[in-house]
Amino acid sequence: MRCENVDVYYNNGEKKAINGVSLDIGSNEVIAMIGPSGCGKSTFLRCLNRMNDTIEGCRVEGEISLDGKNIYAKDVDVVPLRAQVGMVFQKPNPFPKSIYDNVAYGPKIHGLVQNRAETDELVEKSLIRAGLWEEAKDRLDQPGTGLSGGQQQRLCIARTIAVNPEVILMDEPCSALDPIATAIIEELIDELRQEYSIAIVTHSMQQASRVSQRTAYFHLGDLIEIGPTEQIFLNPLHQLTQDYITGRFG
């Protein structure tokens, strides 16, 4: 994905939340977006699959392209776009359906499966990739909401990858989870990188340093600095980044 001079306005243009942000998301990489609360990182993330379209009075300017096509072009249908650019939210949000139906729902809607056998195979494959198959295989007909928090988040990841996305967006996917569940999700992110591009917003600098290859630091709607994760944490070029990394503010 390529983002060029992206501005985001709220309240019909009265409040500017993002100022001219340009960054690329490479294939098979995890890019982490860090910064103090309210700095615009989640707002920016939501531009990447047009989730901000659902907010009244929100306007996005600039260009965001996926495989060379502007995702904000008038002829773009957001339904297939949100399959191509999937999203995992802060709080696990399984549908009030069975574990099986949570994963099968997207592929059925998008016509990716023709019959029960294909659906069974895709559900199993998605749950295996999300590291949930062994725990869920004997309870596929039970509600997804009956799983633990960490399992629910992995179910949401399985649901996202079932529709074969190119990019996965994660908005603080571990903030509601305990350390053990967090470690499992982080391991999973590293595995998923082999097949997908991943952009993750995280409030945890330790998490950013563990899971990402590149890190972008946001401050008050500006992208202050972006670079290899190791360089951002060990030798940032900008004083604002340095102050945040060393805990002087944020």
Secondary structure, DSSP 8 states (H G I E B T S, - for coil): -EEEEEEEEEGGGTEEEEEEEEEE--TT-EEEEE-STTSSHHHHHHHTTTGGGGSTT-EEEEEEEETTEETTSTT--HHHHHHHEEEE-SS----SSBHHHHHHHHHHHTT---SHHHHHHHHHHHHHHTT-HHHHTT-TTSBGGGS-HHHHHHHHHHHHHTT--SEEEEESTTTTS-HHHHHHHHHHHHHHTTTSEEEEE-S-HHHHHHH-SEEEEEETTEEEEEEEHHHHHHS-SSHHHHHHHTTS--
